[in-house]
């Protein structure tokens, strides 16, 4: 598999020869600790078929975790003592240990051209005092050495935690991963409604930023900034920082999870919401997007020890949820035009871009522009922002990936566009303008 690195303009990730890489992540947090070899193959095959190319996964969710085969990761809950045994034959239970299983799944993902974005140790473990700085030092060196030659590894330092909590642990992990595994990208997975850049933007080990825009509604967001569902604002904030670093929404609301997470009587976030998060993030300047499903992220099954967030489905029944199926259309759209020259540009929208679900967000390259409306409302565009005397306009449907032509317009002045269908949440469309 080709290595990933940051693009020359520092806005995107690319493969070798600056080939654009659109990060389409899926959240499989408990993949290593819950699924068997056969189940891991089923899961990864499905995700590859749906266009996902990154899997976000925890190595250690709890210190006492054991996997589907009853194997523990550690000796006496000590991260400095990974429990390894000679050999790795899956037919020999004594030989095939927790870490062999991780190796197998990482290699299996590589066979399917997928990168594994791995969290060394989840934030809650560290917050509870389960890992000291000294232990983190030993463990991160061991991890770096074990996986430095795997081509498809990305490191997610942290894990649903503020960088101000246990900062020294995250610093030593980041520094060691950079020093002892210099060829893999590193970021930090932060707490809900926060950004890695708040704490680590200038850290030499942080290659790109990650935001967790989280699972709360406008009326549930009690943070100081109170962005609510406006995940594009987190990306906008990162995009304006110096030095320039790429950024991605690594955890928006998950499909089929209660709004606000903890009150199971609340409505669920559904596919239209996930599409909105995806297009808003990418058009605001994110180099990709991570999707998640309530059942899949925790690999829920009838034997789950501690099911969370009101989950009802089994993971295998949720693999083809509408949002999971529709995410590939976003990836296909962005890769269908020049990738590395794309910038967010709200000056394309003439007049008021709107607020909340009325918001129309725009992005463009040198010879194309796109504008996304979540509810299909009428909006006007300032022409002349892209190359060409004329602009060929079309509607792209995020629900099925189909494009329908509108017509050709002079590339000057203001033109109003009226999306198909009634104005209602979830009747989302992308206006595409191609310079001709």
N, C-alpha and C positions, 0 to 999 in steps of 0.2 A: 504493500500500500504506500502511496506517496505521503511524504511528511507534510504536515501543515505548518505554515508560518504566517506572520502578519504581512499584509500587502505593503508595497512601497509607499503608498499614501497613508498608511497606518489606520485605515478605516475598515478594512475587511480582513478575512482570512483567505489564504490562497494555498493551493497545492504547488507542486514543482512547476517551474516555468510560469509562475504567476497565473496559473489556471484558477479562475474564480471558484470559491467554495461557499455554497450557501448552506449554513448550519441549519439543518432541520432536525432538532433534537426530540427524542421521546424520553419520558421520565419513567425509568425502571428501577427505582431506588433499591428495592429488595431482591433484585434479580439474583445476586450471588448467594444470598442466604436462604432463599425460599425454593427456587426452581431446581429440578433435576437436569441432567444433561439433555434429555429428550425434550423436556419442557422449554429449556433455554433455546434449543434449536427451533422449536415451534414459534416461540416469541420473536426471536431475531429474524426468522424467515418472514414472518408477517410484517414486521416493521420495515424490513428492506423492501418488501413488495409495495408498501405504502409510501416509499420515498424517503423514509427517515435515514439519516446517515450518522447520527450521533445518539448514543444512549447514555443518559446520566444515571449513575449508579453509586451506591454507598459500598465501600469495602467493609467498614465496621459501623453498623447501625447501633449495636449495643456490644459491650465487651463480652457479655456472656452468650452472645448469639452462637447457635450452631446452624449448620446448613441442612439441606434436604436429606443428607446422608448421616446426620448426627455428628458431624465433625465440627469441633470448635476451632476458632481461628487462633486462640491464644492459650498459653499455659498460665493458669492462675490469674486470668483477667489482666495480664501484663503485656502491653503493646511492645515491650522490648523482647518478648519471648514468643514470637510466632510459632504455632504448633505445626511443625513440618516433620514428615517421615520420609525415609528413603523410597524412591520409586514413585511412579505416578500412574500405574495401571488401574483403570477404573474397575476392572474385574476383581481387583484385590483391595478390599476395604481397608486393610492395614496400610497399604501403600498410597492409596488415593486420598489425599487430605484436603482440608479446606482451601488451601492455597493452590493445589493442583486444579481444583474445581474453578477457581477464579481464572487461572491460566487458560484452562480449556475454553471458558466462555469468552475471554478476551480474544483468543485465537480464532474461535468460531465467528466472532463478529468481524474480524479481519477478512476471513474468507468471504464474507458477505459485503465487503467494502464499507464497513461501519467502524466509526471511532468510538472508543469507550472513554467517557468523561467521568473519572473516578474520584470519589471523595475518600481520602485516606481514613478519616475518623470523624463521625458526625459531631456537630457542635455541642449537642446536649451532653454527650459523654464528657467532653472537656469542661463544660460549664459546671458539671457536677463534681469535678475534681478527679475524674478517672484517668487523666493523662497529665503528667507534669511536663514542664519544659524539657527536663532531662530525658524523660521517656520519649517525648515527641522527637527529640534529636536523634535518638537511636533508631526509632521506628521509621522515620522518614528517610534516613540513609538506607535502611534495609529495603524499603519499598522502591526507592529510586534505583538501587542496584538490581532488584529483581525484574523491574519492568522497563529499564532503559533501552533495551534492544527490541521491545515490541513496537511495531510501526504505528499502531493505531491508538495510542494512549494520549489522553488529555488529562491534566490534573485539575480537580476542583478542590482547592483548599477550603477550609471552613466547613460549612454545612448548616444552613438555616440559623445563622448566629451573627450578631453584630461584631465587627472587627475590634470594637472597643472592649469586648469581653474575651479575656484570655489572650490578649494581643501577642504576648511573647511566644505562646505556643504556635500561633498561626505564622508568625514571623520566622521561627526556626524551621517549620515545615516548608514554607515557601523558599527560604534560602537554601535548604538542603536539596529540595527537588531541583532547583535551578543549578546548583553546583554539581550534583552527582547524576543528574539526568538532564543535561543541557539541551537536548534536542526535542523535548516535548513542551507544548504550550501549558501555561499555568494561569488560572484565574481564581477567584474567591466567590463561593456561593453564600450570599448574605441573608440576613433575616428578612422577613416580609416587609414590604414597603421601604426597602433600603437598597443602597448601591455599594458595591465593592470599592468604588472610587472614593467614598467618604473617608476610608481609613488607609487604603493601600494604593491609591492612584500613582504615587511616585515611587512605590516599592520596585526595585529593579527586577524582582522575580515575577511581577504581575504583567503578563503579556497583553491581556485584554480584560475589560471590565464585564461584570455580570450584575444585573439587577434582579431582585425578586419583587415584582410588582404586587404579587400576593393575591389574596382571595376575597377581599372586602369590597363592598359597595360604597358609593359616595357617602351614604348616611351611616356607614359603619366605620369609616376611616377616621380614627381619633389621633392620627399622627399630626405633627405640626404643619407639614406641607399640605395634608388633606387632598392628595391627588385622586383618591378613589380609584375608579376604573380607568382613569386617564393615564394608561401606562406609557403613552408616547411622551409624557412629560419627563419621566425618568430617563428615557433615551435622549431626549433633547438636552437635559442637564449634563449628561455624560459627554454628549457630542461637542459641547462648547468648551470642554476642559483642555488645558495645556499641561504637559505635552499630550498630543493627540494619541488616543488608544482606541481600538475597536471596542464596541459594546454590544451586549445581547441581553434580551429578556429571558433569563434562564428559569423563571418560575412565575408565570402568570396564573390566573385561576385555572384549576383543572376542570375538565369536562365531568359532569355528574357529581360535583362536590357541592355541599351546601354553601350558599353565599355567606361569607363570614366564617366558615369552617365548623364552628363549634355548636351552633344551634341547628339541630337536624330537622327542625320544623320549617326552616327557611327554604325558599326556592333554590333549585339547583342551577349552577352555571351550565349552559348547554352549548351546542356546536356554534350557533350564531355568535355567542359571546367570545368563544375561542377564536373564531375568525377575526372578529373585531380586534382582539388583542394582537393577533398576528400581523394584520395589515397595518394597524396603527404603529406597532413597534418598528417594523421594517421600513415603512415610509418615513418614520422619524429619524432613521439613520442606523438602525440595528443591522448587523451583518447576517442575521438569521433569526431563528425563533425556536423556543422549546415548548412542545406540547406536553400535556399530561392528562391522564385519566385517573379518577379516584380509585377504581378497582385495579388498574394495571400498575400504577406507581407503587402500590403496596402488595402487589401480586396476591390479591385476596382470593381465598379458596375455602372450602368447608372446614379445613383443619387450621385455619389462621389462628394464631395464639392471641392476638390482640388487635382485632379489626378496628379501624379508625374512621372517623368522619362520616358515620352513618352509611358506610358502604354496604351494598346489597348484592351486586353482581360478582361473579367470579371473573378472574382476570381474563380467562380465555373467551368468555362471552362478550367482553368489552373491547376486544382487539379491533373490531371493525365498526366501532362507534362512529357516528357521522363526522365528528370533528377530526378523528384520526384519519379518516378516508379523505377529507377535504384539504388537509394541510399541504399535500403534495402540489396542489394547484398554485399555492403561493410560491413555492420553490420554483416550479416550472415557469411561472410568470416572470420572476426576477431574473432567471437565467436565460430568458428568451430575448433579452436586450443586453446592451453593453452594461457590464456589471461594475467595473472599478471606477467609472466616472460618475456614478450615481450620487446625488446629494439630496437631502431634504430641502424643499423650497416652497414655503407657504406663500411666497409672492405670486405663485401661479393662481391662487384663488383670489378672484376679484370680489371686493366687498367683505362682508363678515363671514369668516370660516365656520362660525357656529360654536356652540359649547356642548359638552357632554356628548350624548348620542347623535346630536346634529352636526358634530364636528366633521369637516371635510379636510383630509390631510393629503398633501401632495409631495411628490418626489420627481426628480428628472435626471436624465443623462444629457449628453451633448445633443442628441438628435431624437429624444423621446421624452415624454412626460406622462405621469400617471397621477390620478387623484382618486381617493377612496371615500365613498360615502357608506355609512353603516345602515342608514334607513332609506336610501334611495331618494333623497330629496333633490330638488332642482338646485343647481349652483352654476356660477359663472367663472370663466377662466380668462386670465390675462394671457393672450397669445403673444408670440414673439420671443418666448423664453428658450426655444430650442432652434436648432438649425433648420433651414428649409423655407422656401417661399410659401409653402402650403403645409397643412397638417392633416393627415388622415386620421380620423377619429373612429374609435370602436369601443364597445362595452365588453368588459371581461366579467364573467360570472364566477365569483369565488365559491359558489356551491357546487358547480360541476366543471369548472375549468374551460368553459366554452366562450368563444369570442364572436360577437356579431358586429358587423360594420355599421357605422352611422352615416359617414360621408366625408367629404374633403372640404376644408375651410381655409380661407386666407390666414396665414400665420401672423396676424396683426389684430390689434383692437381687442375687444372683449366679446366672447361667445358664450352663450348660456346653453347648458346641457340639462336634459330632463331624463333621468334613468327610467328604464322600463318598470312597470308595476306601480302599485300604490306606495305611498310613503308610510313605512312601518318598520320598526326595529327588526333587523335580520334580512330585509330586502336590500342586501349590500351589493354594490357594484364598484368596479374600477373603470374609470375613464382612461383610455390609452390614447395618446396623441403621438403619432410618428411623423417626423419631419420628412417632407418629400419635395 
